[in-house]
Amino acid sequence: MHYRLVIGDKNISSWSLRPWLAMRQAGIPFEEIKIALHRPDSQANILRYSPSGRVPALLVGDFAIWDSLAILEYLAEAHPEARLWPAPQLARALARAVSAEMHAGFAALREHCPMDLEARLPMGSLPDRVALDVQRILALWRDCRRRHGGSGPFLFGAFSAADVMYAPVAARFRTYLPDLRPYGDDGTGAAYIAALFALPGMLAWEEAARLEIANADAPPAR
């Protein structure tokens, strides 16, 4: 099957990162279609591929899947060898629960701390709603690691779709909250973030984000 993945700018498109990272880490080949965001023609360009007018979208032939979590579920079914969800039933249920909570929640964190992958903008204090989101996420990470993380450095030991869902959160924390201890981190969060950013897929995504920024800042060719 020939896959095309429609994404936005790598430095800022948190939702695009999720399926891209899953496919890259799983070794699932795909063609990347990148659309620059926040431009006058961005919406029209996205609508050529995605009926929602948003990225990402996975094109399976002529069929579009336009939601990150739906893309992950499709890939898990189409590529069981990728093991995108944990094998034990209860671990798989928990992985889906924490992924769905990320998909639907943490609006305050998203509003106040948008993904800006290469920026370093430490915040001295957070609004109460954002702090509660951070504390809840750290509690989720600790619980998953305590229950199922014994076989590796990720939430369920081995890399999974749950890690894909929280990779942009790790990026936000690195940008805005380099010290998570005031929000209850016992070291689990910091170690988990380090493991995510050591992934080959994350390293490749970040390198591409740096090139985007450099090219955007470069003077026009003469």
Beta strands, then each sheet from edge to edge (+ up, - down):
strand 1: 3-7
strand 2: 31-34
strand 3: 57-60
strand 4: 63-65
sheet 1: 2+ 1+ 3- 4+
end
